[in-house]
Amino acid sequence: MTEAQRNAQARILAATLTLLAREEDSLPSPFALWRVPLTAQDIKEAALKVASGQARVVWVDDGYPARGLLIRQEQALESLILGYRAFRLLGPWLMEPDPGERQKKTATLARKAQDLEPGPGFWAVKAIHDPAIIRGFLRAGFQVAEISSRLSGPINPQLPPEFPFSRGEGLSLRTPERGEGPAWLERLGDLFYDGHYLHGPFLPRDFSTKLWRAVSLSHFAQAQPALFLWEELAQRPVAVALANVQGQEASLSVLFVAEELRGKGWGRTLLLETLRELGRLKATSLTVETAAYNLPALALYQGVGLKTRAPLITLHGMKS
């Protein structure tokens, strides 16, 4: 596809998503409960990915304005680890109130995306909690991997002070020097990136470990925020928070506390100190994702003002 063709696709995509977002606003319940609202920033980022060749649009039909679409984006790191191509599907976005048709169009989009690749491929999608859409992916051969909750909200510049340190505990907060971060993460144990990969029936058993190591190396290479809780006597890390900043938007990718220290307020301490650092970096909003069953984590994030958005269902598919 030429640059001119990509730009044309991006313009059509932006116009279609804008139209779908407006129509979604008028949807009756229960659709309004399932949807994740499309923002102007979401539409802009999707169009830029298509225009730059990082992603490709899959349309449910050839008419414009299209009544449904999804976006296919290759995952370079996952592809490198697996040895064959791995993709993430964004969407689908459908304007179809009939559940049967929503299911049918979702299955059509999933199969179309897979048929674009002649060889083997791994596919992952985080779909909104819409039963018809989930059934559509299942109909196309996908399997449910995990249910998660996404929370987001503004970063409060007036965070309350919270330092539960007392003499005798021998714990301190540390920011790693250059080169120390990956080694400290290794000492914390077998952390993993996006825990749903542990449940994927299509993936090799060591995939999550390899992916986590690669992502952690990339995190520190980009000098993204990292904060550790350090046990002085044993000279070891016992908790960590990792965040990513893109302009004014930030995401919390990891908040991990060793099991023996859980329930003592250290997770909240790490979170608050990370939020302060993000504020110093001029970030104004934070997004975090956690397993839907992780009630302590949900309570922690809600306690600093983050609001839960629609649940997300992670599904995996494999084409041989």
C-alpha positions in Angstrom: 0.0 0.0 0.0 1.4 3.4 -1.0 1.7 6.4 1.3 -1.2 8.1 -0.5 -3.4 5.0 -0.1 -2.5 4.8 3.6 -3.4 8.5 4.1 -6.7 8.0 2.3 -7.4 5.0 4.5 -6.6 7.0 7.6 -9.0 9.8 6.6 -11.8 7.3 5.9 -11.1 5.6 9.2 -11.2 8.9 11.2 -14.4 9.9 9.6 -16.0 6.5 10.1 -15.0 6.3 13.8 -16.3 9.8 14.4 -19.6 8.8 12.9 -19.7 5.6 14.9 -18.9 7.5 18.1 -21.8 9.9 17.5 -24.2 7.0 16.8 -23.0 5.1 19.9 -23.9 8.0 22.1 -27.6 7.3 21.2 -27.5 3.6 22.0 -30.0 2.4 24.5 -29.2 0.2 27.5 -27.6 -2.3 27.8 -25.3 -1.2 25.0 -24.4 2.0 26.8 -23.1 -0.1 29.7 -20.8 -2.2 27.5 -19.2 0.4 25.3 -15.9 2.1 26.0 -16.4 5.7 24.7 -14.3 6.7 21.7 -12.5 9.9 22.4 -11.1 12.4 19.8 -7.6 11.4 20.9 -8.4 7.6 20.4 -9.5 8.4 16.8 -6.5 10.5 16.1 -4.0 7.9 17.4 -5.8 5.1 15.3 -5.6 7.2 12.2 -1.9 8.0 12.7 -1.1 4.3 13.1 -2.8 3.6 9.8 -1.2 6.5 8.0 2.3 5.5 9.2 1.8 1.9 8.1 1.9 0.6 11.7 -1.6 -0.7 11.5 -4.2 -1.8 8.9 -8.0 -1.4 8.8 -10.2 -4.4 8.3 -13.7 -3.4 7.1 -16.8 -5.6 7.6 -18.0 -4.6 4.1 -16.9 -2.5 1.2 -19.5 0.3 1.6 -18.8 3.7 3.2 -19.7 4.7 5.8 -18.8 1.2 6.9 -21.0 -0.4 9.6 -18.1 -2.1 11.3 -14.4 -2.4 11.4 -11.3 -3.4 13.5 -7.7 -2.4 13.3 -4.9 -5.0 13.0 -1.4 -4.0 14.4 1.7 -6.3 14.3 3.4 -6.8 17.7 7.1 -6.8 16.8 8.4 -8.0 20.2 6.0 -10.9 20.4 6.7 -11.8 16.8 10.5 -11.9 17.6 10.0 -14.2 20.6 7.5 -16.5 19.0 9.4 -16.9 15.7 6.2 -16.1 13.7 4.0 -13.1 13.3 1.9 -11.9 16.3 -0.9 -9.3 16.0 -3.1 -7.2 18.2 -6.6 -6.4 17.1 -8.1 -3.1 18.2 -11.9 -3.0 18.2 -14.2 -4.1 16.8 -16.3 -1.0 16.4 -19.8 -1.9 15.2 -23.0 0.1 14.7 -25.5 -2.8 14.8 -28.0 -3.0 17.7 -29.1 -6.6 16.8 -27.1 -9.1 18.9 -27.2 -11.8 16.2 -25.8 -9.4 13.6 -23.1 -8.1 16.0 -22.0 -11.6 16.6 -21.9 -12.4 12.9 -20.0 -9.3 12.0 -17.5 -9.8 14.7 -16.7 -13.3 13.5 -16.5 -11.9 9.9 -14.0 -9.2 11.0 -11.9 -11.7 13.0 -11.6 -14.2 10.1 -10.9 -11.4 7.6 -8.0 -10.1 9.8 -6.5 -13.6 10.0 -7.0 -14.3 6.3 -4.7 -11.3 5.5 -1.7 -13.4 6.6 -0.8 -16.4 4.5 1.4 -18.1 7.2 1.0 -18.9 10.9 0.1 -16.2 13.3 -0.9 -15.4 16.8 -3.8 -13.0 17.5 -4.8 -11.1 20.7 -7.7 -8.8 21.3 -9.0 -7.0 24.3 -12.7 -6.7 23.6 -15.4 -4.8 25.4 -17.7 -6.8 27.7 -20.4 -7.2 25.0 -21.7 -10.8 24.9 -22.4 -10.7 21.2 -18.9 -9.5 20.4 -17.4 -12.2 22.7 -19.5 -14.9 21.0 -18.3 -13.6 17.6 -14.7 -14.1 18.4 -15.4 -17.5 19.9 -17.2 -18.4 16.7 -14.0 -17.4 14.8 -11.9 -19.8 16.9 -10.6 -17.5 19.6 -10.4 -18.5 23.2 -10.9 -16.4 26.4 -7.6 -15.8 28.2 -8.4 -13.2 30.9 -11.0 -10.7 32.2 -9.5 -7.4 33.3 -10.6 -4.0 34.5 -9.2 -0.7 33.2 -9.2 2.3 35.4 -8.3 5.9 34.5 -8.5 9.4 35.9 -6.6 12.6 36.5 -3.4 12.8 38.6 -4.2 14.8 41.7 -1.4 17.4 42.2 -2.3 17.7 45.9 -1.7 14.1 47.0 -1.7 13.5 50.8 1.6 12.7 52.4 1.9 9.0 53.3 5.1 7.5 54.6 4.4 4.4 56.7 8.1 4.0 57.6 9.1 3.5 61.2 12.3 2.7 62.9 13.2 -0.9 62.9 11.5 -1.8 59.6 14.6 -1.3 57.6 12.8 -0.4 54.4 13.4 2.5 52.1 12.3 3.8 48.7 14.9 3.7 45.9 15.2 4.7 42.3 17.7 2.5 40.5 20.9 3.9 39.0 21.7 3.3 35.4 21.9 -0.5 34.7 20.5 -1.6 38.1 16.8 -1.8 37.2 16.7 -5.1 35.2 18.8 -6.8 37.8 16.6 -5.6 40.6 13.5 -6.9 38.8 15.2 -10.3 38.3 15.7 -10.5 42.1 12.0 -9.8 42.7 11.1 -13.1 41.1 9.2 -14.3 38.1 7.2 -11.2 37.4 5.3 -11.2 34.1 4.0 -8.7 31.6 0.2 -8.9 30.9 -0.6 -11.9 33.1 -3.2 -13.3 30.6 -0.3 -14.7 28.6 0.1 -17.3 31.3 -3.3 -18.6 30.3 -2.9 -18.6 26.5 -3.3 -22.2 25.2 -1.4 -21.2 22.0 1.8 -20.0 23.5 5.0 -21.7 24.7 5.4 -22.1 28.4 8.4 -19.7 28.6 6.8 -17.0 26.5 5.6 -14.8 29.4 9.1 -14.9 31.1 10.9 -13.9 27.8 8.4 -11.2 27.1 8.6 -9.8 30.6 12.4 -9.6 30.4 12.4 -7.9 27.1 9.8 -5.4 28.2 11.7 -4.6 31.4 14.9 -4.0 29.5 13.0 -1.7 27.1 11.5 0.2 30.1 14.8 1.1 31.6 16.4 1.8 28.3 13.8 4.5 27.7 14.4 5.9 31.2 10.8 5.5 32.2 9.8 6.0 35.9 10.6 3.2 38.3 10.5 3.0 42.1 11.6 0.1 44.3 11.0 -0.7 48.0 14.3 -1.8 49.4 15.0 -4.1 52.4 18.2 -2.8 54.0 19.2 -5.8 56.1 18.9 -8.3 53.2 19.9 -5.8 50.6 17.2 -6.8 48.2 14.1 -5.2 46.5 10.7 -6.3 47.9 8.3 -4.2 45.8 8.3 -2.2 42.6 6.2 0.3 40.6 6.8 0.9 36.9 5.1 3.6 34.9 5.2 4.9 31.3 4.8 8.5 30.3 3.8 9.7 26.8 3.3 13.5 26.9 0.6 14.3 29.5 -0.7 10.7 29.6 0.8 8.0 31.9 0.1 4.4 32.5 1.1 2.1 35.4 2.4 -1.1 33.9 3.5 -2.8 37.2 2.7 -2.5 40.9 4.1 -5.5 42.7 4.7 -6.1 46.4 6.3 -9.3 47.8 3.7 -11.5 49.5 5.1 -11.2 53.0 4.6 -7.4 52.9 1.1 -7.3 51.4 -1.7 -5.7 53.4 0.6 -3.3 55.2 0.1 -0.2 53.0 3.3 -0.5 50.9 1.4 -0.8 47.7 -0.4 2.5 48.4 3.0 4.1 49.3 4.5 3.1 46.0 1.5 4.3 44.1 1.4 7.7 45.8 5.1 8.3 45.3 4.8 7.2 41.7 1.9 9.6 41.2 4.0 12.4 42.6 6.8 11.6 40.2 4.4 11.5 37.3 3.1 14.9 38.3 6.7 16.3 38.4 7.0 14.9 34.8 3.9 17.0 33.8 1.6 14.0 33.3 -2.0 14.9 34.0 -3.8 11.5 33.6 -3.2 7.9 34.6 -4.5 4.6 33.2 -4.0 1.2 34.8 -5.2 -2.3 34.1 -5.6 -5.2 36.5 -7.3 -8.5 36.7 -11.1 -8.1 37.4 -10.8 -10.6 40.3 -8.0 -8.5 42.0 -10.3 -6.7 44.4 -7.4 -5.3 46.7 -5.8 -3.7 43.6 -9.1 -2.3 42.4 -9.8 -0.8 45.8 -6.3 0.7 45.9 -6.6 2.4 42.5 -10.1 3.7 43.3 -8.8 5.1 46.5 -6.6 7.6 44.6 -9.5 8.7 42.4 -9.3 6.4 39.4 -12.6 5.3 37.9 -13.4 1.9 36.6 -14.2 1.8 32.9 -16.0 -1.1 31.1 -14.5 -4.6 31.7 -12.2 -6.0 29.0 -12.1 -9.6 27.8 -8.8 -10.8 26.5 -9.0 -13.4 23.7 -6.3 -15.3 21.9 -6.4 -16.9 18.5 -4.0 -19.0 16.5 -3.7 -19.6 12.8 -1.5 -22.5 11.7 
